[in-house]
Amino acid sequence: MDKIIVFETFYNPIEANIVKARLLDSDIQCFLSDENTVTINPLYTQALGGVKLHLFEKDAEAARTLLEMKEEIPQQHTAEEPQHTGVSCPRCGSTDVGYVQATKNRFGILTTIVSLLLVVYPFYANKTQHCFNCSHEFDK
């Protein structure tokens, strides 16, 4: 009968689940202990010694070599370039313009009157072109 060992200890349950999924994907049987307790009450992490990853002793070397391999993660573009909408600011000429909720003259007269009569927050707000360079608001 194979002996089950504590292969690694994690203080973050998310990291433990990522490693577990990677091992299971490579057909290395493993399981986590103390995961639920640490997830529910993170203050118990130190007292319990973290989340423990258990596996068979015979699979320990294969798991270690698998986890030491660095996989190339494809580079993702996080910052998008501002999209040019074809509209430019009449005041400064910038093309960094967006169609957003107005910050000045946000609510129309009708919306304000109905909101005051019904004692509710205004339900409709005007939208306008806004220049993010000089903060000028304008219609197309």
N, CA and C atoms as a LAMMPS dump frame, in Angstrom:
ITEM: TIMESTEP
0
ITEM: NUMBER OF ATOMS
420
ITEM: BOX BOUNDS ff ff ff
-5.0000000000000000e+02 5.0000000000000000e+02
-5.0000000000000000e+02 5.0000000000000000e+02
-5.0000000000000000e+02 5.0000000000000000e+02
ITEM: ATOMS id mol type element x y z
1 1 1 N 0.845 -1.181 0
2 1 2 C 0 0 0
3 1 3 C 0.89 1.244 0
4 2 1 N 0.541 2.207 -0.846
5 2 2 C 1.346 3.418 -0.981
6 2 3 C 1.103 4.365 0.183
7 3 1 N 2.159 5.047 0.565
8 3 2 C 2.094 5.993 1.671
9 3 3 C 1.701 7.371 1.129
10 4 1 N 0.784 8.042 1.838
11 4 2 C 0.364 9.392 1.458
12 4 3 C 1.185 10.376 2.28
13 5 1 N 1.764 11.363 1.596
14 5 2 C 2.603 12.347 2.277
15 5 3 C 2.053 13.752 2.054
16 6 1 N 2.478 14.678 2.916
17 6 2 C 2.182 16.095 2.702
18 6 3 C 3.265 16.607 1.764
19 7 1 N 2.874 16.906 0.556
20 7 2 C 3.836 17.305 -0.468
21 7 3 C 4.249 18.761 -0.309
22 8 1 N 3.257 19.632 -0.073
23 8 2 C 3.544 21.055 0.042
24 8 3 C 2.463 21.715 0.885
25 9 1 N 2.813 22.84 1.498
26 9 2 C 1.879 23.598 2.323
27 9 3 C 1.737 24.997 1.737
28 10 1 N 0.498 25.476 1.67
29 10 2 C 0.212 26.794 1.107
30 10 3 C -0.534 27.628 2.136
31 11 1 N -0.271 28.917 2.138
32 11 2 C -1.017 29.82 3.004
33 11 3 C -2.139 30.515 2.246
34 12 1 N -2.231 30.265 0.959
35 12 2 C -3.283 30.83 0.128
36 12 3 C -4.055 29.677 -0.524
37 13 1 N -5.343 29.487 -0.188
38 13 2 C -6.118 28.382 -0.754
39 13 3 C -6.252 28.445 -2.276
40 14 1 N -6.23 29.635 -2.838
41 14 2 C -6.349 29.761 -4.29
42 14 3 C -5.117 29.178 -4.965
43 15 1 N -3.95 29.505 -4.433
44 15 2 C -2.711 28.96 -4.99
45 15 3 C -2.685 27.439 -4.853
46 16 1 N -3.174 26.936 -3.725
47 16 2 C -3.215 25.487 -3.513
48 16 3 C -4.113 24.811 -4.545
49 17 1 N -5.238 25.409 -4.851
50 17 2 C -6.147 24.835 -5.848
51 17 3 C -5.561 24.888 -7.253
52 18 1 N -4.792 25.907 -7.555
53 18 2 C -4.147 25.985 -8.872
54 18 3 C -3.14 24.857 -9.028
55 19 1 N -2.325 24.635 -7.993
56 19 2 C -1.331 23.556 -8.042
57 19 3 C -2.03 22.203 -8.096
58 20 1 N -3.092 22.044 -7.315
59 20 2 C -3.844 20.784 -7.321
60 20 3 C -4.406 20.502 -8.714
61 21 1 N -4.982 21.513 -9.347
62 21 2 C -5.55 21.336 -10.687
63 21 3 C -4.471 20.971 -11.701
64 22 1 N -3.311 21.569 -11.55
65 22 2 C -2.211 21.254 -12.477
66 22 3 C -1.746 19.81 -12.305
67 23 1 N -1.682 19.346 -11.064
68 23 2 C -1.277 17.962 -10.812
69 23 3 C -2.338 16.978 -11.301
70 24 1 N -3.595 17.267 -11.017
71 24 2 C -4.671 16.379 -11.467
72 24 3 C -4.744 16.332 -12.988
73 25 1 N -4.441 17.443 -13.635
74 25 2 C -4.438 17.485 -15.092
75 25 3 C -3.34 16.591 -15.668
76 26 1 N -2.284 16.384 -14.895
77 26 2 C -1.177 15.513 -15.329
78 26 3 C -1.32 14.102 -14.777
79 27 1 N -2.514 13.74 -14.339
80 27 2 C -2.828 12.404 -13.805
81 27 3 C -2.028 12.045 -12.557
82 28 1 N -1.741 13.032 -11.723
83 28 2 C -1.124 12.778 -10.42
84 28 3 C -2.219 12.995 -9.382
85 29 1 N -2.636 11.914 -8.726
86 29 2 C -3.728 11.986 -7.761
87 29 3 C -3.278 12.735 -6.507
88 30 1 N -4.091 13.709 -6.082
89 30 2 C -3.763 14.495 -4.894
90 30 3 C -5.049 15.064 -4.306
91 31 1 N -4.936 15.573 -3.079
92 31 2 C -6.076 16.227 -2.44
93 31 3 C -5.561 17.261 -1.453
94 32 1 N -6.453 18.175 -1.06
95 32 2 C -6.108 19.241 -0.123
96 32 3 C -6.762 18.975 1.219
97 33 1 N -6.063 19.342 2.288
98 33 2 C -6.675 19.27 3.618
99 33 3 C -6.621 20.654 4.255
100 34 1 N -7.548 20.916 5.146
101 34 2 C -7.703 22.196 5.856
102 34 3 C -8.066 23.354 4.922
103 35 1 N -8.478 23.04 3.715
104 35 2 C -8.811 24.085 2.749
105 35 3 C -10.066 24.853 3.169
106 36 1 N -11.112 24.135 3.538
107 36 2 C -12.37 24.8 3.89
108 36 3 C -12.233 25.644 5.145
109 37 1 N -11.524 25.145 6.133
110 37 2 C -11.347 25.892 7.379
111 37 3 C -10.597 27.191 7.13
112 38 1 N -9.53 27.119 6.351
113 38 2 C -8.735 28.313 6.062
114 38 3 C -9.515 29.29 5.19
115 39 1 N -10.34 28.781 4.283
116 39 2 C -11.134 29.653 3.422
117 39 3 C -12.199 30.385 4.228
118 40 1 N -12.854 29.676 5.136
119 40 2 C -13.914 30.287 5.938
120 40 3 C -13.35 31.259 6.966
121 41 1 N -12.26 30.879 7.621
122 41 2 C -11.658 31.747 8.629
123 41 3 C -10.154 31.842 8.387
124 42 1 N -9.715 32.85 7.638
125 42 2 C -8.3 32.977 7.298
126 42 3 C -7.384 33.153 8.511
127 43 1 N -7.94 33.549 9.657
128 43 2 C -7.105 33.715 10.85
129 43 3 C -6.594 32.379 11.38
130 44 1 N -7.223 31.288 10.98
131 44 2 C -6.775 29.959 11.417
132 44 3 C -5.618 29.421 10.572
133 45 1 N -5.216 30.144 9.551
134 45 2 C -4.172 29.657 8.649
135 45 3 C -2.893 29.324 9.399
136 46 1 N -2.438 30.219 10.237
137 46 2 C -1.198 29.989 10.984
138 46 3 C -1.355 28.854 11.983
139 47 1 N -2.502 28.788 12.638
140 47 2 C -2.712 27.751 13.654
141 47 3 C -2.746 26.354 13.037
142 48 1 N -3.336 26.235 11.853
143 48 2 C -3.435 24.93 11.199
144 48 3 C -2.2 24.59 10.375
145 49 1 N -1.364 25.567 10.132
146 49 2 C -0.187 25.32 9.31
147 49 3 C -0.468 25.453 7.833
148 50 1 N -1.544 26.098 7.469
149 50 2 C -1.871 26.335 6.067
150 50 3 C -2.662 25.201 5.436
151 51 1 N -2.863 25.321 4.136
152 51 2 C -3.56 24.302 3.347
153 51 3 C -2.516 23.297 2.887
154 52 1 N -2.759 22.032 3.174
155 52 2 C -1.778 20.992 2.862
156 52 3 C -2.189 20.223 1.614
157 53 1 N -1.224 20.027 0.725
158 53 2 C -1.424 19.252 -0.495
159 53 3 C -0.848 17.866 -0.267
160 54 1 N -1.708 16.85 -0.324
161 54 2 C -1.304 15.46 -0.091
162 54 3 C -1.265 14.714 -1.416
163 55 1 N -0.29 13.823 -1.541
164 55 2 C -0.234 12.925 -2.689
165 55 3 C 0.536 11.67 -2.312
166 56 1 N 0.527 10.678 -3.212
167 56 2 C 1.242 9.434 -2.948
168 56 3 C 2.745 9.681 -3.011
169 57 1 N 3.464 8.975 -2.157
170 57 2 C 4.911 9.144 -2.082
171 57 3 C 5.585 8.803 -3.415
172 58 1 N 5.045 7.835 -4.123
173 58 2 C 5.629 7.428 -5.413
174 58 3 C 5.506 8.52 -6.475
175 59 1 N 4.53 9.448 -6.315
176 59 2 C 4.312 10.513 -7.291
177 59 3 C 5.038 11.813 -6.938
178 60 1 N 5.749 11.84 -5.815
179 60 2 C 6.358 13.079 -5.334
180 60 3 C 7.387 13.639 -6.313
181 61 1 N 8.248 12.789 -6.83
182 61 2 C 9.301 13.272 -7.738
183 61 3 C 8.709 13.778 -9.053
184 62 1 N 7.72 13.074 -9.581
185 62 2 C 7.068 13.512 -10.822
186 62 3 C 6.352 14.849 -10.612
187 63 1 N 5.728 15.008 -9.45
188 63 2 C 5.035 16.259 -9.142
189 63 3 C 6.034 17.402 -9.012
190 64 1 N 7.172 17.14 -8.379
191 64 2 C 8.177 18.183 -8.2
192 64 3 C 8.729 18.659 -9.553
193 65 1 N 9.026 17.725 -10.436
194 65 2 C 9.542 18.127 -11.753
195 65 3 C 8.476 18.847 -12.576
196 66 1 N 7.226 18.43 -12.438
197 66 2 C 6.139 19.093 -13.158
198 66 3 C 5.974 20.538 -12.693
199 67 1 N 6.043 20.751 -11.379
200 67 2 C 5.838 22.096 -10.844
201 67 3 C 7.049 22.998 -11.072
202 68 1 N 8.22 22.41 -11.261
203 68 2 C 9.41 23.225 -11.52
204 68 3 C 9.465 23.722 -12.955
205 69 1 N 8.746 23.042 -13.85
206 69 2 C 8.719 23.493 -15.245
207 69 3 C 7.939 24.791 -15.336
208 70 1 N 8.503 25.747 -16.022
209 70 2 C 7.834 27.029 -16.217
210 70 3 C 7.14 27.005 -17.561
211 71 1 N 5.845 27.209 -17.54
212 71 2 C 5.1 27.268 -18.792
213 71 3 C 5.054 28.705 -19.272
214 72 1 N 5.188 28.866 -20.562
215 72 2 C 5.098 30.195 -21.147
216 72 3 C 3.636 30.623 -21.166
217 73 1 N 3.356 31.723 -20.522
218 73 2 C 2.007 32.268 -20.503
219 73 3 C 1.927 33.319 -21.603
220 74 1 N 0.951 33.204 -22.497
221 74 2 C 0.857 34.191 -23.573
222 74 3 C 0.628 35.587 -23.015
223 75 1 N 1.306 36.542 -23.599
224 75 2 C 1.209 37.924 -23.147
225 75 3 C -0.154 38.48 -23.515
226 76 1 N -0.828 39.044 -22.537
227 76 2 C -2.128 39.644 -22.791
228 76 3 C -1.984 41.15 -22.736
229 77 1 N -2.681 41.814 -23.628
230 77 2 C -2.642 43.266 -23.649
231 77 3 C -3.649 43.774 -22.631
232 78 1 N -3.155 44.398 -21.566
233 78 2 C -4.045 44.861 -20.51
234 78 3 C -4.517 46.286 -20.755
235 79 1 N -3.633 47.124 -21.248
236 79 2 C -4.012 48.518 -21.468
237 79 3 C -4.399 48.701 -22.928
238 80 1 N -5.614 49.114 -23.133
239 80 2 C -6.075 49.338 -24.495
240 80 3 C -5.758 50.766 -24.91
241 81 1 N -5.445 50.902 -26.155
242 81 2 C -5.222 52.232 -26.699
243 81 3 C -6.578 52.931 -26.798
244 82 1 N -6.624 54.223 -26.503
245 82 2 C -7.896 54.924 -26.645
246 82 3 C -8.371 54.868 -28.093
247 83 1 N -9.629 54.534 -28.254
248 83 2 C -10.183 54.42 -29.596
249 83 3 C -10.577 55.804 -30.097
250 84 1 N -10.173 56.084 -31.313
251 84 2 C -10.513 57.368 -31.913
252 84 3 C -11.921 57.263 -32.482
253 85 1 N -12.816 58.096 -31.967
254 85 2 C -14.214 58.039 -32.382
255 85 3 C -14.514 58.953 -33.56
256 86 1 N -13.528 59.699 -34.01
257 86 2 C -13.763 60.629 -35.104
258 86 3 C -14.27 61.971 -34.618
259 87 1 N -14.457 62.128 -33.319
260 87 2 C -14.933 63.377 -32.742
261 87 3 C -13.749 64.043 -32.055
262 88 1 N -13.607 65.328 -32.269
263 88 2 C -12.542 66.056 -31.583
264 88 3 C -13.151 67.213 -30.8
265 89 1 N -12.472 67.603 -29.756
266 89 2 C -12.952 68.664 -28.872
267 89 3 C -12.871 70.009 -29.594
268 90 1 N -13.967 70.797 -29.582
269 90 2 C -13.928 72.098 -30.244
270 90 3 C -13.059 73.115 -29.497
271 91 1 N -12.821 72.88 -28.212
272 91 2 C -12.038 73.833 -27.429
273 91 3 C -10.534 73.606 -27.59
274 92 1 N -10.073 72.334 -27.418
275 92 2 C -8.627 72.08 -27.442
276 92 3 C -8.181 71.232 -28.628
277 93 1 N -9.113 70.627 -29.369
278 93 2 C -8.762 69.832 -30.538
279 93 3 C -8.345 68.406 -30.23
280 94 1 N -8.425 67.98 -28.982
281 94 2 C -8.023 66.629 -28.588
282 94 3 C -9.012 65.597 -29.121
283 95 1 N -8.498 64.4 -29.436
284 95 2 C -9.369 63.309 -29.874
285 95 3 C -9.673 62.348 -28.729
286 96 1 N -9.219 62.668 -27.53
287 96 2 C -9.494 61.851 -26.341
288 96 3 C -10.867 62.247 -25.806
289 97 1 N -11.903 61.844 -26.546
290 97 2 C -13.278 62.259 -26.279
291 97 3 C -14.142 61.023 -26.127
292 98 1 N -15.103 61.071 -25.195
293 98 2 C -16.011 59.953 -25.005
294 98 3 C -17.432 60.425 -24.793
295 99 1 N -18.383 59.53 -25.093
296 99 2 C -19.804 59.814 -24.902
297 99 3 C -20.192 59.272 -23.534
298 100 1 N -20.335 60.152 -22.544
299 100 2 C -20.532 59.743 -21.153
300 100 3 C -21.678 60.521 -20.526
301 101 1 N -21.988 60.155 -19.281
302 101 2 C -23.01 60.869 -18.531
303 101 3 C -22.491 62.27 -18.219
304 102 1 N -23.331 63.253 -18.421
305 102 2 C -22.926 64.641 -18.224
306 102 3 C -22.601 64.908 -16.762
307 103 1 N -21.596 65.75 -16.546
308 103 2 C -21.269 66.154 -15.178
309 103 3 C -21.84 67.531 -14.88
310 104 1 N -22.032 68.328 -15.918
311 104 2 C -22.663 69.638 -15.775
312 104 3 C -24.033 69.531 -16.44
313 105 1 N -25.029 70.137 -15.865
314 105 2 C -26.402 70.058 -16.392
315 105 3 C -26.805 68.602 -16.603
316 106 1 N -26.626 67.819 -15.569
317 106 2 C -26.857 66.377 -15.654
318 106 3 C -28.329 66.035 -15.861
319 107 1 N -29.204 66.712 -15.128
320 107 2 C -30.622 66.367 -15.178
321 107 3 C -31.407 67.478 -15.858
322 108 1 N -32.379 67.059 -16.683
323 108 2 C -33.243 68.029 -17.338
324 108 3 C -34.304 68.54 -16.374
325 109 1 N -35.024 69.566 -16.799
326 109 2 C -36.069 70.179 -15.969
327 109 3 C -37.164 69.183 -15.641
328 110 1 N -37.646 68.429 -16.631
329 110 2 C -38.73 67.472 -16.412
330 110 3 C -38.302 66.386 -15.421
331 111 1 N -37.107 65.881 -15.576
332 111 2 C -36.598 64.846 -14.667
333 111 3 C -36.499 65.377 -13.244
334 112 1 N -36.039 66.6 -13.085
335 112 2 C -35.904 67.202 -11.758
336 112 3 C -37.267 67.383 -11.099
337 113 1 N -38.267 67.87 -11.838
338 113 2 C -39.605 68.092 -11.274
339 113 3 C -40.241 66.771 -10.855
340 114 1 N -40.19 65.761 -11.737
341 114 2 C -40.776 64.456 -11.413
342 114 3 C -40.066 63.84 -10.209
343 115 1 N -38.767 63.974 -10.131
344 115 2 C -38.005 63.419 -9.012
345 115 3 C -38.37 64.091 -7.697
346 116 1 N -38.562 65.397 -7.721
347 116 2 C -38.948 66.11 -6.503
348 116 3 C -40.358 65.731 -6.06
349 117 1 N -41.281 65.581 -7.009
350 117 2 C -42.653 65.219 -6.662
351 117 3 C -42.749 63.798 -6.108
352 118 1 N -41.969 62.88 -6.668
353 118 2 C -42.032 61.481 -6.23
354 118 3 C -41.023 61.154 -5.129
355 119 1 N -40.207 62.117 -4.76
356 119 2 C -39.17 61.964 -3.736
357 119 3 C -38.287 60.743 -4.044
358 120 1 N -37.771 60.707 -5.257
359 120 2 C -36.855 59.648 -5.679
360 120 3 C -35.649 60.288 -6.346
361 121 1 N -34.61 59.497 -6.477
362 121 2 C -33.422 59.975 -7.182
363 121 3 C -33.762 60.105 -8.663
364 122 1 N -33.26 61.122 -9.332
365 122 2 C -33.571 61.289 -10.76
366 122 3 C -33.26 60.032 -11.559
367 123 1 N -34.21 59.629 -12.384
368 123 2 C -34.114 58.364 -13.098
369 123 3 C -33.467 58.493 -14.469
370 124 1 N -33.285 59.694 -14.967
371 124 2 C -32.693 59.874 -16.286
372 124 3 C -31.628 60.96 -16.202
373 125 1 N -30.478 60.674 -16.755
374 125 2 C -29.397 61.655 -16.784
375 125 3 C -28.985 61.89 -18.233
376 126 1 N -28.706 63.125 -18.537
377 126 2 C -28.279 63.479 -19.894
378 126 3 C -26.903 62.895 -20.196
379 127 1 N -26.681 62.556 -21.458
380 127 2 C -25.366 62.109 -21.913
381 127 3 C -24.839 63.122 -22.909
382 128 1 N -23.541 63.275 -22.908
383 128 2 C -22.916 64.25 -23.782
384 128 3 C -21.494 63.823 -24.115
385 129 1 N -20.884 64.487 -25.083
386 129 2 C -19.474 64.247 -25.396
387 129 3 C -18.629 64.952 -24.338
388 130 1 N -17.607 64.256 -23.849
389 130 2 C -16.75 64.813 -22.799
390 130 3 C -15.294 64.688 -23.232
391 131 1 N -14.574 65.791 -23.189
392 131 2 C -13.146 65.789 -23.513
393 131 3 C -12.379 65.468 -22.233
394 132 1 N -11.591 64.396 -22.263
395 132 2 C -10.829 63.997 -21.084
396 132 3 C -9.543 64.803 -20.945
397 133 1 N -9.254 65.633 -21.93
398 133 2 C -8.054 66.459 -21.879
399 133 3 C -8.326 67.781 -21.16
400 134 1 N -9.413 68.477 -21.548
401 134 2 C -9.7 69.788 -20.948
402 134 3 C -11.017 69.815 -20.17
403 135 1 N -11.717 68.678 -20.063
404 135 2 C -12.984 68.531 -19.32
405 135 3 C -14.132 69.344 -19.912
406 136 1 N -14.051 69.698 -21.168
407 136 2 C -15.125 70.428 -21.841
408 136 3 C -16.211 69.447 -22.264
409 137 1 N -17.48 69.824 -22.041
410 137 2 C -18.611 69.002 -22.459
411 137 3 C -19.315 69.684 -23.617
412 138 1 N -19.662 68.896 -24.628
413 138 2 C -20.272 69.461 -25.823
414 138 3 C -21.109 68.401 -26.518
415 139 1 N -22.023 68.853 -27.39
416 139 2 C -22.8 67.951 -28.234
417 139 3 C -22.084 67.836 -29.568
418 140 1 N -22.369 66.751 -30.274
419 140 2 C -21.692 66.53 -31.568
420 140 3 C -21.89 67.667 -32.462
